[in-house]
Amino acid sequence: MTDSSEVQAIAEKYLKEMLEADDTENFDLYTKRYEDKYLGNFSRERFSEDIKGMHERNGMNTGYEFLCTLRNFNFDGLDIFRFVWKGIYEKRDAVIEIDVYKKNGDWYIIQSAVH
């Protein structure tokens, strides 16, 4: 059994990395917690386009607040843990979801989304 507060702390650490990657347009930092097979066709160019659009819509991130956990699910034989934060940006608030899993002793992101 996995301690949910431990998993939440890991997800929050990864959230901080991803917010820094968004603000600095750092593709390597953004993708470092993903297994390659779950990145699919996500390229540097796609990342750059996505970040440009996010900055236009939202402005820069100024903080975040934890909102909740969502029901866990199983995908591809992995137990996925889901967490949601309110992202506070210069122009608006957004909902940020980070989904993580543990494989061979290491934690990975399988999905991150800003809505």
VMD Tcl script that builds the backbone (N, CA, C; Angstrom):
set m [mol new atoms 345]
animate dup $m
set s [atomselect $m all]
$s set {name element resname resid chain x y z} {
  {N N MET 1 A 0.856 -1.194 0.000}
  {CA C MET 1 A 0.000 0.000 0.000}
  {C C MET 1 A 0.888 1.240 0.000}
  {N N THR 2 A 0.509 2.226 -0.749}
  {CA C THR 2 A 1.279 3.454 -0.877}
  {C C THR 2 A 0.649 4.543 -0.019}
  {N N ASP 3 A 1.486 5.274 0.734}
  {CA C ASP 3 A 1.022 6.379 1.565}
  {C C ASP 3 A 0.635 7.544 0.659}
  {N N SER 4 A -0.637 7.956 0.726}
  {CA C SER 4 A -1.125 8.989 -0.198}
  {C C SER 4 A -0.434 10.335 0.012}
  {N N SER 5 A -0.042 10.662 1.246}
  {CA C SER 5 A 0.645 11.942 1.461}
  {C C SER 5 A 2.043 11.914 0.841}
  {N N GLU 6 A 2.686 10.742 0.849}
  {CA C GLU 6 A 3.998 10.605 0.196}
  {C C GLU 6 A 3.867 10.774 -1.313}
  {N N VAL 7 A 2.847 10.161 -1.880}
  {CA C VAL 7 A 2.623 10.260 -3.326}
  {C C VAL 7 A 2.261 11.697 -3.695}
  {N N GLN 8 A 1.450 12.352 -2.881}
  {CA C GLN 8 A 1.096 13.745 -3.141}
  {C C GLN 8 A 2.338 14.628 -3.115}
  {N N ALA 9 A 3.258 14.381 -2.186}
  {CA C ALA 9 A 4.495 15.166 -2.109}
  {C C ALA 9 A 5.339 14.972 -3.365}
  {N N ILE 10 A 5.375 13.759 -3.884}
  {CA C ILE 10 A 6.111 13.489 -5.127}
  {C C ILE 10 A 5.444 14.220 -6.290}
  {N N ALA 11 A 4.122 14.124 -6.377}
  {CA C ALA 11 A 3.396 14.806 -7.449}
  {C C ALA 11 A 3.606 16.319 -7.367}
  {N N GLU 12 A 3.626 16.879 -6.154}
  {CA C GLU 12 A 3.840 18.316 -6.007}
  {C C GLU 12 A 5.255 18.707 -6.427}
  {N N LYS 13 A 6.225 17.878 -6.102}
  {CA C LYS 13 A 7.602 18.139 -6.548}
  {C C LYS 13 A 7.656 18.189 -8.071}
  {N N TYR 14 A 6.991 17.232 -8.721}
  {CA C TYR 14 A 6.975 17.192 -10.179}
  {C C TYR 14 A 6.196 18.379 -10.743}
  {N N LEU 15 A 5.122 18.782 -10.062}
  {CA C LEU 15 A 4.376 19.966 -10.473}
  {C C LEU 15 A 5.291 21.190 -10.478}
  {N N LYS 16 A 6.064 21.387 -9.420}
  {CA C LYS 16 A 6.978 22.531 -9.343}
  {C C LYS 16 A 7.971 22.511 -10.498}
  {N N GLU 17 A 8.499 21.333 -10.818}
  {CA C GLU 17 A 9.431 21.215 -11.945}
  {C C GLU 17 A 8.746 21.595 -13.254}
  {N N MET 18 A 7.528 21.136 -13.428}
  {CA C MET 18 A 6.824 21.404 -14.677}
  {C C MET 18 A 6.456 22.879 -14.795}
  {N N LEU 19 A 6.078 23.509 -13.689}
  {CA C LEU 19 A 5.789 24.948 -13.740}
  {C C LEU 19 A 7.045 25.738 -14.075}
  {N N GLU 20 A 8.172 25.335 -13.508}
  {CA C GLU 20 A 9.445 25.991 -13.859}
  {C C GLU 20 A 9.762 25.776 -15.333}
  {N N ALA 21 A 9.533 24.550 -15.813}
  {CA C ALA 21 A 9.785 24.243 -17.226}
  {C C ALA 21 A 8.882 25.084 -18.130}
  {N N ASP 22 A 7.625 25.253 -17.734}
  {CA C ASP 22 A 6.701 26.103 -18.508}
  {C C ASP 22 A 7.212 27.539 -18.560}
  {N N ASP 23 A 7.568 28.078 -17.383}
  {CA C ASP 23 A 7.979 29.483 -17.311}
  {C C ASP 23 A 9.291 29.752 -18.031}
  {N N THR 24 A 10.174 28.757 -18.076}
  {CA C THR 24 A 11.496 28.940 -18.707}
  {C C THR 24 A 11.579 28.297 -20.090}
  {N N GLU 25 A 10.457 27.712 -20.533}
  {CA C GLU 25 A 10.399 27.020 -21.830}
  {C C GLU 25 A 11.497 25.967 -21.953}
  {N N ASN 26 A 11.624 25.132 -20.911}
  {CA C ASN 26 A 12.670 24.116 -20.830}
  {C C ASN 26 A 12.067 22.734 -21.106}
  {N N PHE 27 A 12.190 22.284 -22.342}
  {CA C PHE 27 A 11.633 21.004 -22.781}
  {C C PHE 27 A 12.214 19.842 -21.992}
  {N N ASP 28 A 13.532 19.837 -21.769}
  {CA C ASP 28 A 14.172 18.721 -21.066}
  {C C ASP 28 A 13.670 18.593 -19.630}
  {N N LEU 29 A 13.496 19.709 -18.951}
  {CA C LEU 29 A 12.954 19.672 -17.594}
  {C C LEU 29 A 11.504 19.209 -17.615}
  {N N TYR 30 A 10.742 19.673 -18.583}
  {CA C TYR 30 A 9.332 19.314 -18.676}
  {C C TYR 30 A 9.151 17.812 -18.876}
  {N N THR 31 A 9.998 17.192 -19.666}
  {CA C THR 31 A 9.813 15.784 -20.036}
  {C C THR 31 A 10.637 14.806 -19.196}
  {N N LYS 32 A 11.449 15.275 -18.282}
  {CA C LYS 32 A 12.378 14.380 -17.580}
  {C C LYS 32 A 11.687 13.340 -16.699}
  {N N ARG 33 A 10.454 13.542 -16.296}
  {CA C ARG 33 A 9.751 12.591 -15.426}
  {C C ARG 33 A 8.819 11.666 -16.196}
  {N N TYR 34 A 8.865 11.720 -17.519}
  {CA C TYR 34 A 8.056 10.842 -18.357}
  {C C TYR 34 A 8.911 9.694 -18.884}
  {N N GLU 35 A 8.297 8.527 -19.013}
  {CA C GLU 35 A 8.925 7.465 -19.788}
  {C C GLU 35 A 8.713 7.828 -21.258}
  {N N ASP 36 A 9.719 7.569 -22.078}
  {CA C ASP 36 A 9.640 7.935 -23.499}
  {C C ASP 36 A 8.378 7.402 -24.176}
  {N N LYS 37 A 7.988 6.181 -23.832}
  {CA C LYS 37 A 6.830 5.587 -24.518}
  {C C LYS 37 A 5.533 6.338 -24.258}
  {N N TYR 38 A 5.465 7.129 -23.174}
  {CA C TYR 38 A 4.250 7.891 -22.890}
  {C C TYR 38 A 4.321 9.323 -23.408}
  {N N LEU 39 A 5.440 9.698 -23.978}
  {CA C LEU 39 A 5.534 11.022 -24.606}
  {C C LEU 39 A 4.971 11.010 -26.021}
  {N N GLY 40 A 4.927 9.838 -26.634}
  {CA C GLY 40 A 4.373 9.728 -27.984}
  {C C GLY 40 A 5.098 10.639 -28.950}
  {N N ASN 41 A 4.344 11.465 -29.644}
  {CA C ASN 41 A 4.904 12.382 -30.639}
  {C C ASN 41 A 5.124 13.777 -30.071}
  {N N PHE 42 A 5.238 13.904 -28.761}
  {CA C PHE 42 A 5.419 15.204 -28.130}
  {C C PHE 42 A 6.859 15.661 -28.361}
  {N N SER 43 A 7.025 16.655 -29.217}
  {CA C SER 43 A 8.348 17.125 -29.641}
  {C C SER 43 A 8.674 18.479 -29.022}
  {N N ARG 44 A 9.922 18.916 -29.193}
  {CA C ARG 44 A 10.325 20.255 -28.752}
  {C C ARG 44 A 9.469 21.328 -29.419}
  {N N GLU 45 A 9.167 21.128 -30.694}
  {CA C GLU 45 A 8.370 22.103 -31.440}
  {C C GLU 45 A 6.955 22.185 -30.875}
  {N N ARG 46 A 6.358 21.031 -30.614}
  {CA C ARG 46 A 5.004 21.003 -30.032}
  {C C ARG 46 A 5.009 21.661 -28.658}
  {N N PHE 47 A 6.022 21.355 -27.845}
  {CA C PHE 47 A 6.155 21.958 -26.522}
  {C C PHE 47 A 6.235 23.481 -26.641}
  {N N SER 48 A 7.074 23.955 -27.551}
  {CA C SER 48 A 7.255 25.386 -27.738}
  {C C SER 48 A 5.944 26.065 -28.143}
  {N N GLU 49 A 5.206 25.442 -29.056}
  {CA C GLU 49 A 3.913 25.985 -29.479}
  {C C GLU 49 A 2.917 25.999 -28.323}
  {N N ASP 50 A 2.876 24.906 -27.565}
  {CA C ASP 50 A 1.960 24.821 -26.424}
  {C C ASP 50 A 2.278 25.888 -25.380}
  {N N ILE 51 A 3.561 26.075 -25.085}
  {CA C ILE 51 A 3.973 27.048 -24.076}
  {C C ILE 51 A 3.642 28.469 -24.536}
  {N N LYS 52 A 3.878 28.751 -25.803}
  {CA C LYS 52 A 3.548 30.076 -26.330}
  {C C LYS 52 A 2.059 30.358 -26.151}
  {N N GLY 53 A 1.220 29.398 -26.487}
  {CA C GLY 53 A -0.223 29.558 -26.326}
  {C C GLY 53 A -0.627 29.704 -24.870}
  {N N MET 54 A -0.004 28.915 -23.990}
  {CA C MET 54 A -0.301 29.021 -22.563}
  {C C MET 54 A 0.062 30.396 -22.021}
  {N N HIS 55 A 1.227 30.899 -22.413}
  {CA C HIS 55 A 1.655 32.215 -21.935}
  {C C HIS 55 A 0.719 33.313 -22.441}
  {N N GLU 56 A 0.243 33.181 -23.672}
  {CA C GLU 56 A -0.705 34.166 -24.211}
  {C C GLU 56 A -2.027 34.140 -23.459}
  {N N ARG 57 A -2.538 32.938 -23.165}
  {CA C ARG 57 A -3.821 32.792 -22.474}
  {C C ARG 57 A -3.723 33.098 -20.977}
  {N N ASN 58 A -2.664 32.618 -20.349}
  {CA C ASN 58 A -2.593 32.628 -18.888}
  {C C ASN 58 A -1.628 33.642 -18.304}
  {N N GLY 59 A -0.613 34.020 -19.044}
  {CA C GLY 59 A 0.494 34.766 -18.450}
  {C C GLY 59 A 1.406 33.780 -17.721}
  {N N MET 60 A 2.269 34.295 -16.868}
  {CA C MET 60 A 3.205 33.447 -16.134}
  {C C MET 60 A 2.540 32.915 -14.868}
  {N N ASN 61 A 3.013 31.785 -14.402}
  {CA C ASN 61 A 2.497 31.205 -13.165}
  {C C ASN 61 A 3.013 31.998 -11.972}
  {N N THR 62 A 2.118 32.294 -11.041}
  {CA C THR 62 A 2.510 33.025 -9.830}
  {C C THR 62 A 2.313 32.191 -8.571}
  {N N GLY 63 A 1.744 30.995 -8.716}
  {CA C GLY 63 A 1.557 30.122 -7.563}
  {C C GLY 63 A 0.561 29.023 -7.852}
  {N N TYR 64 A 0.272 28.246 -6.825}
  {CA C TYR 64 A -0.701 27.162 -6.953}
  {C C TYR 64 A -1.243 26.809 -5.575}
  {N N GLU 65 A -2.412 26.177 -5.562}
  {CA C GLU 65 A -3.050 25.709 -4.334}
  {C C GLU 65 A -3.568 24.304 -4.576}
  {N N PHE 66 A -3.294 23.395 -3.642}
  {CA C PHE 66 A -3.801 22.033 -3.764}
  {C C PHE 66 A -5.321 22.046 -3.654}
  {N N LEU 67 A -5.987 21.323 -4.556}
  {CA C LEU 67 A -7.442 21.224 -4.522}
  {C C LEU 67 A -7.910 19.856 -4.038}
  {N N CYS 68 A -7.453 18.777 -4.691}
  {CA C CYS 68 A -7.992 17.462 -4.331}
  {C C CYS 68 A -7.227 16.339 -5.027}
  {N N THR 69 A -7.577 15.136 -4.623}
  {CA C THR 69 A -7.158 13.954 -5.355}
  {C C THR 69 A -8.365 13.471 -6.147}
  {N N LEU 70 A -8.096 12.808 -7.226}
  {CA C LEU 70 A -9.142 12.148 -7.996}
  {C C LEU 70 A -8.992 10.647 -7.800}
  {N N ARG 71 A -10.010 9.912 -8.134}
  {CA C ARG 71 A -9.960 8.467 -7.986}
  {C C ARG 71 A -8.796 7.900 -8.804}
  {N N ASN 72 A -8.021 7.006 -8.186}
  {CA C ASN 72 A -6.922 6.345 -8.885}
  {C C ASN 72 A -7.499 5.420 -9.950}
  {N N PHE 73 A -6.670 5.073 -10.925}
  {CA C PHE 73 A -7.095 4.099 -11.922}
  {C C PHE 73 A -5.900 3.279 -12.374}
  {N N ASN 74 A -6.184 2.188 -13.047}
  {CA C ASN 74 A -5.148 1.298 -13.552}
  {C C ASN 74 A -5.081 1.451 -15.058}
  {N N PHE 75 A -3.859 1.661 -15.565}
  {CA C PHE 75 A -3.642 1.792 -17.001}
  {C C PHE 75 A -2.370 1.053 -17.353}
  {N N ASP 76 A -2.443 0.182 -18.334}
  {CA C ASP 76 A -1.255 -0.519 -18.828}
  {C C ASP 76 A -0.556 -1.267 -17.682}
  {N N GLY 77 A -1.356 -1.765 -16.712}
  {CA C GLY 77 A -0.808 -2.495 -15.571}
  {C C GLY 77 A -0.197 -1.599 -14.495}
  {N N LEU 78 A -0.391 -0.291 -14.600}
  {CA C LEU 78 A 0.175 0.669 -13.644}
  {C C LEU 78 A -0.932 1.268 -12.784}
  {N N ASP 79 A -0.659 1.456 -11.489}
  {CA C ASP 79 A -1.585 2.162 -10.610}
  {C C ASP 79 A -1.304 3.651 -10.743}
  {N N ILE 80 A -2.263 4.396 -11.263}
  {CA C ILE 80 A -2.109 5.822 -11.533}
  {C C ILE 80 A -2.754 6.615 -10.388}
  {N N PHE 81 A -1.987 7.541 -9.814}
  {CA C PHE 81 A -2.449 8.412 -8.742}
  {C C PHE 81 A -2.648 9.803 -9.335}
  {N N ARG 82 A -3.810 10.427 -9.052}
  {CA C ARG 82 A -4.196 11.672 -9.716}
  {C C ARG 82 A -4.390 12.791 -8.695}
  {N N PHE 83 A -3.808 13.965 -8.990}
  {CA C PHE 83 A -3.855 15.113 -8.093}
  {C C PHE 83 A -4.210 16.370 -8.881}
  {N N VAL 84 A -4.944 17.287 -8.227}
  {CA C VAL 84 A -5.413 18.499 -8.889}
  {C C VAL 84 A -5.053 19.717 -8.044}
  {N N TRP 85 A -4.521 20.728 -8.711}
  {CA C TRP 85 A -4.192 22.006 -8.084}
  {C C TRP 85 A -4.882 23.134 -8.847}
  {N N LYS 86 A -5.096 24.236 -8.159}
  {CA C LYS 86 A -5.485 25.471 -8.831}
  {C C LYS 86 A -4.185 26.163 -9.192}
  {N N GLY 87 A -3.967 26.388 -10.466}
  {CA C GLY 87 A -2.808 27.143 -10.917}
  {C C GLY 87 A -3.170 28.619 -10.959}
  {N N ILE 88 A -2.369 29.434 -10.322}
  {CA C ILE 88 A -2.623 30.870 -10.289}
  {C C ILE 88 A -1.667 31.528 -11.286}
  {N N TYR 89 A -2.242 32.135 -12.303}
  {CA C TYR 89 A -1.465 32.764 -13.359}
  {C C TYR 89 A -1.753 34.262 -13.377}
  {N N GLU 90 A -0.947 34.995 -14.103}
  {CA C GLU 90 A -1.108 36.449 -14.175}
  {C C GLU 90 A -2.482 36.850 -14.709}
  {N N LYS 91 A -2.996 36.116 -15.699}
  {CA C LYS 91 A -4.232 36.510 -16.366}
  {C C LYS 91 A -5.471 35.766 -15.874}
  {N N ARG 92 A -5.289 34.582 -15.314}
  {CA C ARG 92 A -6.448 33.790 -14.896}
  {C C ARG 92 A -5.996 32.623 -14.029}
  {N N ASP 93 A -6.948 31.988 -13.375}
  {CA C ASP 93 A -6.689 30.742 -12.661}
  {C C ASP 93 A -6.972 29.583 -13.614}
  {N N ALA 94 A -6.330 28.458 -13.362}
  {CA C ALA 94 A -6.543 27.274 -14.177}
  {C C ALA 94 A -6.517 26.047 -13.270}
  {N N VAL 95 A -7.010 24.942 -13.779}
  {CA C VAL 95 A -6.947 23.668 -13.076}
  {C C VAL 95 A -5.779 22.882 -13.659}
  {N N ILE 96 A -4.920 22.368 -12.775}
  {CA C ILE 96 A -3.760 21.586 -13.206}
  {C C ILE 96 A -3.903 20.175 -12.641}
  {N N GLU 97 A -3.817 19.187 -13.515}
  {CA C GLU 97 A -3.856 17.787 -13.091}
  {C C GLU 97 A -2.499 17.150 -13.372}
  {N N ILE 98 A -1.984 16.452 -12.366}
  {CA C ILE 98 A -0.752 15.690 -12.505}
  {C C ILE 98 A -1.070 14.251 -12.108}
  {N N ASP 99 A -0.777 13.293 -12.990}
  {CA C ASP 99 A -1.004 11.876 -12.725}
  {C C ASP 99 A 0.337 11.166 -12.699}
  {N N VAL 100 A 0.602 10.418 -11.622}
  {CA C VAL 100 A 1.898 9.760 -11.441}
  {C C VAL 100 A 1.715 8.268 -11.166}
  {N N TYR 101 A 2.795 7.524 -11.397}
  {CA C TYR 101 A 2.815 6.090 -11.101}
  {C C TYR 101 A 4.235 5.694 -10.707}
  {N N LYS 102 A 4.334 4.554 -10.030}
  {CA C LYS 102 A 5.629 4.026 -9.601}
  {C C LYS 102 A 5.928 2.755 -10.388}
  {N N LYS 103 A 7.155 2.702 -10.907}
  {CA C LYS 103 A 7.577 1.532 -11.686}
  {C C LYS 103 A 9.029 1.241 -11.345}
  {N N ASN 104 A 9.300 0.034 -10.924}
  {CA C ASN 104 A 10.658 -0.393 -10.576}
  {C C ASN 104 A 11.330 0.554 -9.586}
  {N N GLY 105 A 10.533 1.035 -8.619}
  {CA C GLY 105 A 11.075 1.889 -7.569}
  {C C GLY 105 A 11.180 3.361 -7.907}
  {N N ASP 106 A 10.883 3.740 -9.152}
  {CA C ASP 106 A 10.961 5.143 -9.572}
  {C C ASP 106 A 9.555 5.662 -9.880}
  {N N TRP 107 A 9.349 6.961 -9.604}
  {CA C TRP 107 A 8.073 7.616 -9.894}
  {C C TRP 107 A 8.167 8.356 -11.221}
  {N N TYR 108 A 7.068 8.311 -11.985}
  {CA C TYR 108 A 6.984 8.948 -13.288}
  {C C TYR 108 A 5.666 9.707 -13.418}
  {N N ILE 109 A 5.632 10.654 -14.321}
  {CA C ILE 109 A 4.384 11.312 -14.715}
  {C C ILE 109 A 3.858 10.585 -15.944}
  {N N ILE 110 A 2.573 10.351 -15.962}
  {CA C ILE 110 A 1.961 9.780 -17.160}
  {C C ILE 110 A 1.092 10.823 -17.855}
  {N N GLN 111 A 0.644 11.835 -17.084}
  {CA C GLN 111 A -0.144 12.916 -17.686}
  {C C GLN 111 A -0.021 14.172 -16.847}
  {N N SER 112 A 0.069 15.285 -17.538}
  {CA C SER 112 A -0.054 16.591 -16.894}
  {C C SER 112 A -0.896 17.449 -17.822}
  {N N ALA 113 A -1.805 18.203 -17.241}
  {CA C ALA 113 A -2.699 19.012 -18.062}
  {C C ALA 113 A -3.058 20.287 -17.328}
  {N N VAL 114 A -3.158 21.376 -18.096}
  {CA C VAL 114 A -3.621 22.657 -17.582}
  {C C VAL 114 A -4.920 22.976 -18.305}
  {N N HIS 115 A -5.985 23.181 -17.544}
  {CA C HIS 115 A -7.307 23.463 -18.128}
  {C C HIS 115 A -7.738 24.861 -17.743}
}
mol reanalyze $m
mol bondsrecalc $m
mol representation Tube
mol addrep $m
